[in-house]
Amino acid sequence: MKTLLTCSLIFSLTACAGLSQKTYTLPEKIGALDAGSPLACRFQKQTTDGNTQQNSNWYFWRQAQRTETRDERSNQGEIWTKNNAGQFFYTRLFYNERIALEFVPGDLTATEAAPSWQQLTSLIDPNTLGKELPLLSKDNSGNTAVEYYRGTVKGVPTEVDWLPALQLPSRVVKKLPEGTLSLSLSECAKEAEFSVKPRTKLELDNLRHIDYTDLGDMEDDPKVQHLEQLMGEHHHAGH
């Protein structure tokens, strides 16, 4: 389970193909945002495997102590929250199955699956910038500064277009043995202007909630067997 959790997060929070400078336009309202702003962002996710290319939307919402993602293709999502004591809580969402898999701080400690809060709120680990990912150049898109990084992180060739004012990438490219994954920022604002919204408490309450620690006692449950299969597919295909 540790491997599935970690790879799921890495694949969910990173991805994009063929990065080159000055070949795209940032969202119009990006200059009005800063790192302290709540963010609602839509990315274009692209996976390329040989001659096969797939495109879909990938959503990211950021608040001071909460992040949420939703992958349009797999119809799965993740919610991370942090309490005032600095403890992390993680919910893996399976919308087709109407299941929320819950992880409390002890589960995350035991599986060593929790990344830093900086990585969760920035989609990449900012500590890699200027280290594993050397700075190539700087530029401005309108009144927004963009920094370009390229290097290798944990053996994976990675390219990042970084927006220092937002502490968020506008593009991330990872070139893996099985293909190329990418995220490219399409929309970003303080409030969502697209139809997909963060899950409300009522919507979350209407899902079936399963505690991670109970999975071992539910091996005969067809739903649990299906979840384990989905997490394996998620790891393999990078959904």
Protein Blocks (a to p, Z undefined) as FASTA:
>chain_A
ZZmmmmmmmmmmggcehiaehiaccdfklmmpcfklccdddddddddehjaccddddddd
ddfkbccdddfklopacdddddfkopacdddddfknopacdddfklmmmnopaccfklmm
nopafklgoplmccfbdcdehjaccddddddeehiacdddddfknopafbdcdddfkbcc
ddddfbdcfbdcbfbdcddfklmmmpccddfklmmmmmmpmklmmmmmmmmmmmmnoZZ
